[in-house]
Amino acid sequence: MQGKQISKSEFKAKALEFFRLVESSGESLVVTDHGKPALEVRPYRNPERNPLDVLNGSVVRFIDPTCPVDAEWEAME
């Protein structure tokens, strides 16, 4: 359901069905008004998450982080 879009009128007619779908799939739903995104219905996420969980999987490359940096800094002058 990633990126699924529905119109406001369709959402109005089947709101409970869409709520259940969002709850069970865990993915968001975009409600459109005249073809333009107006609302996003998504599962509730507890804001008290571990900050490291938020960053998990965000590192693209990790190459020898302890090696010296070959750069001159203005603060060193």
Biotite code that builds the C-alpha atoms (Angstrom):
import biotite.structure as struc

atoms = struc.array([
    struc.Atom([0.000, 0.000, 0.000], chain_id="A", res_id=1, res_name="MET", atom_name="CA", element="C"),
    struc.Atom([3.079, 2.257, -0.100], chain_id="A", res_id=2, res_name="GLN", atom_name="CA", element="C"),
    struc.Atom([2.092, 5.500, -1.812], chain_id="A", res_id=3, res_name="GLY", atom_name="CA", element="C"),
    struc.Atom([-1.551, 4.459, -2.271], chain_id="A", res_id=4, res_name="LYS", atom_name="CA", element="C"),
    struc.Atom([-3.817, 7.399, -2.961], chain_id="A", res_id=5, res_name="GLN", atom_name="CA", element="C"),
    struc.Atom([-7.588, 7.619, -2.714], chain_id="A", res_id=6, res_name="ILE", atom_name="CA", element="C"),
    struc.Atom([-10.058, 10.451, -3.173], chain_id="A", res_id=7, res_name="SER", atom_name="CA", element="C"),
    struc.Atom([-11.849, 12.143, -0.279], chain_id="A", res_id=8, res_name="LYS", atom_name="CA", element="C"),
    struc.Atom([-15.198, 10.807, -1.455], chain_id="A", res_id=9, res_name="SER", atom_name="CA", element="C"),
    struc.Atom([-13.893, 7.218, -1.569], chain_id="A", res_id=10, res_name="GLU", atom_name="CA", element="C"),
    struc.Atom([-12.318, 7.677, 1.864], chain_id="A", res_id=11, res_name="PHE", atom_name="CA", element="C"),
    struc.Atom([-15.581, 9.033, 3.265], chain_id="A", res_id=12, res_name="LYS", atom_name="CA", element="C"),
    struc.Atom([-17.513, 6.011, 2.028], chain_id="A", res_id=13, res_name="ALA", atom_name="CA", element="C"),
    struc.Atom([-15.012, 3.429, 3.318], chain_id="A", res_id=14, res_name="LYS", atom_name="CA", element="C"),
    struc.Atom([-13.153, 5.162, 6.168], chain_id="A", res_id=15, res_name="ALA", atom_name="CA", element="C"),
    struc.Atom([-13.286, 2.255, 8.644], chain_id="A", res_id=16, res_name="LEU", atom_name="CA", element="C"),
    struc.Atom([-12.073, -0.161, 5.981], chain_id="A", res_id=17, res_name="GLU", atom_name="CA", element="C"),
    struc.Atom([-9.112, 2.123, 5.208], chain_id="A", res_id=18, res_name="PHE", atom_name="CA", element="C"),
    struc.Atom([-8.322, 2.571, 8.923], chain_id="A", res_id=19, res_name="PHE", atom_name="CA", element="C"),
    struc.Atom([-8.154, -1.194, 9.340], chain_id="A", res_id=20, res_name="ARG", atom_name="CA", element="C"),
    struc.Atom([-5.967, -1.495, 6.245], chain_id="A", res_id=21, res_name="LEU", atom_name="CA", element="C"),
    struc.Atom([-3.508, 1.107, 7.561], chain_id="A", res_id=22, res_name="VAL", atom_name="CA", element="C"),
    struc.Atom([-3.447, -0.590, 10.981], chain_id="A", res_id=23, res_name="GLU", atom_name="CA", element="C"),
    struc.Atom([-2.824, -4.052, 9.560], chain_id="A", res_id=24, res_name="SER", atom_name="CA", element="C"),
    struc.Atom([-0.280, -3.091, 6.888], chain_id="A", res_id=25, res_name="SER", atom_name="CA", element="C"),
    struc.Atom([1.559, -0.417, 8.885], chain_id="A", res_id=26, res_name="GLY", atom_name="CA", element="C"),
    struc.Atom([1.837, 1.777, 5.802], chain_id="A", res_id=27, res_name="GLU", atom_name="CA", element="C"),
    struc.Atom([0.353, 5.201, 5.150], chain_id="A", res_id=28, res_name="SER", atom_name="CA", element="C"),
    struc.Atom([-2.497, 6.215, 2.885], chain_id="A", res_id=29, res_name="LEU", atom_name="CA", element="C"),
    struc.Atom([-2.765, 9.560, 1.070], chain_id="A", res_id=30, res_name="VAL", atom_name="CA", element="C"),
    struc.Atom([-6.211, 11.127, 0.702], chain_id="A", res_id=31, res_name="VAL", atom_name="CA", element="C"),
    struc.Atom([-6.543, 13.460, -2.264], chain_id="A", res_id=32, res_name="THR", atom_name="CA", element="C"),
    struc.Atom([-8.772, 16.442, -2.965], chain_id="A", res_id=33, res_name="ASP", atom_name="CA", element="C"),
    struc.Atom([-9.289, 17.058, -6.680], chain_id="A", res_id=34, res_name="HIS", atom_name="CA", element="C"),
    struc.Atom([-6.240, 14.906, -7.422], chain_id="A", res_id=35, res_name="GLY", atom_name="CA", element="C"),
    struc.Atom([-3.890, 16.745, -5.040], chain_id="A", res_id=36, res_name="LYS", atom_name="CA", element="C"),
    struc.Atom([-2.676, 15.219, -1.752], chain_id="A", res_id=37, res_name="PRO", atom_name="CA", element="C"),
    struc.Atom([-4.623, 16.678, 1.177], chain_id="A", res_id=38, res_name="ALA", atom_name="CA", element="C"),
    struc.Atom([-4.218, 14.238, 4.078], chain_id="A", res_id=39, res_name="LEU", atom_name="CA", element="C"),
    struc.Atom([-2.034, 11.358, 5.133], chain_id="A", res_id=40, res_name="GLU", atom_name="CA", element="C"),
    struc.Atom([-3.439, 8.573, 7.290], chain_id="A", res_id=41, res_name="VAL", atom_name="CA", element="C"),
    struc.Atom([-0.673, 6.608, 8.967], chain_id="A", res_id=42, res_name="ARG", atom_name="CA", element="C"),
    struc.Atom([-0.235, 4.322, 11.944], chain_id="A", res_id=43, res_name="PRO", atom_name="CA", element="C"),
    struc.Atom([0.471, 5.920, 15.302], chain_id="A", res_id=44, res_name="TYR", atom_name="CA", element="C"),
    struc.Atom([4.108, 5.762, 16.348], chain_id="A", res_id=45, res_name="ARG", atom_name="CA", element="C"),
    struc.Atom([5.093, 6.317, 19.954], chain_id="A", res_id=46, res_name="ASN", atom_name="CA", element="C"),
    struc.Atom([7.222, 9.489, 20.085], chain_id="A", res_id=47, res_name="PRO", atom_name="CA", element="C"),
    struc.Atom([9.262, 8.050, 22.973], chain_id="A", res_id=48, res_name="GLU", atom_name="CA", element="C"),
    struc.Atom([11.484, 5.950, 20.739], chain_id="A", res_id=49, res_name="ARG", atom_name="CA", element="C"),
    struc.Atom([15.164, 5.338, 21.256], chain_id="A", res_id=50, res_name="ASN", atom_name="CA", element="C"),
    struc.Atom([17.058, 7.888, 19.101], chain_id="A", res_id=51, res_name="PRO", atom_name="CA", element="C"),
    struc.Atom([19.379, 5.136, 17.893], chain_id="A", res_id=52, res_name="LEU", atom_name="CA", element="C"),
    struc.Atom([16.358, 3.219, 16.546], chain_id="A", res_id=53, res_name="ASP", atom_name="CA", element="C"),
    struc.Atom([15.489, 6.260, 14.424], chain_id="A", res_id=54, res_name="VAL", atom_name="CA", element="C"),
    struc.Atom([19.003, 6.277, 12.943], chain_id="A", res_id=55, res_name="LEU", atom_name="CA", element="C"),
    struc.Atom([19.161, 2.498, 12.449], chain_id="A", res_id=56, res_name="ASN", atom_name="CA", element="C"),
    struc.Atom([19.947, 1.711, 8.808], chain_id="A", res_id=57, res_name="GLY", atom_name="CA", element="C"),
    struc.Atom([20.749, 5.317, 7.891], chain_id="A", res_id=58, res_name="SER", atom_name="CA", element="C"),
    struc.Atom([24.520, 4.867, 7.562], chain_id="A", res_id=59, res_name="VAL", atom_name="CA", element="C"),
    struc.Atom([25.344, 4.358, 3.899], chain_id="A", res_id=60, res_name="VAL", atom_name="CA", element="C"),
    struc.Atom([29.095, 3.814, 4.210], chain_id="A", res_id=61, res_name="ARG", atom_name="CA", element="C"),
    struc.Atom([31.394, 3.181, 7.170], chain_id="A", res_id=62, res_name="PHE", atom_name="CA", element="C"),
    struc.Atom([35.062, 3.191, 6.159], chain_id="A", res_id=63, res_name="ILE", atom_name="CA", element="C"),
    struc.Atom([37.725, 3.443, 8.876], chain_id="A", res_id=64, res_name="ASP", atom_name="CA", element="C"),
    struc.Atom([36.186, 6.226, 10.998], chain_id="A", res_id=65, res_name="PRO", atom_name="CA", element="C"),
    struc.Atom([39.272, 6.474, 13.232], chain_id="A", res_id=66, res_name="THR", atom_name="CA", element="C"),
    struc.Atom([41.773, 7.415, 10.523], chain_id="A", res_id=67, res_name="CYS", atom_name="CA", element="C"),
    struc.Atom([43.172, 10.990, 10.623], chain_id="A", res_id=68, res_name="PRO", atom_name="CA", element="C"),
    struc.Atom([41.497, 13.642, 8.526], chain_id="A", res_id=69, res_name="VAL", atom_name="CA", element="C"),
    struc.Atom([43.734, 15.377, 5.979], chain_id="A", res_id=70, res_name="ASP", atom_name="CA", element="C"),
    struc.Atom([42.198, 18.819, 6.167], chain_id="A", res_id=71, res_name="ALA", atom_name="CA", element="C"),
    struc.Atom([43.351, 22.192, 7.391], chain_id="A", res_id=72, res_name="GLU", atom_name="CA", element="C"),
    struc.Atom([40.973, 23.990, 9.666], chain_id="A", res_id=73, res_name="TRP", atom_name="CA", element="C"),
    struc.Atom([40.748, 27.740, 10.008], chain_id="A", res_id=74, res_name="GLU", atom_name="CA", element="C"),
    struc.Atom([40.658, 27.331, 13.793], chain_id="A", res_id=75, res_name="ALA", atom_name="CA", element="C"),
    struc.Atom([44.163, 25.819, 13.663], chain_id="A", res_id=76, res_name="MET", atom_name="CA", element="C"),
    struc.Atom([45.745, 28.977, 12.212], chain_id="A", res_id=77, res_name="GLU", atom_name="CA", element="C"),
])
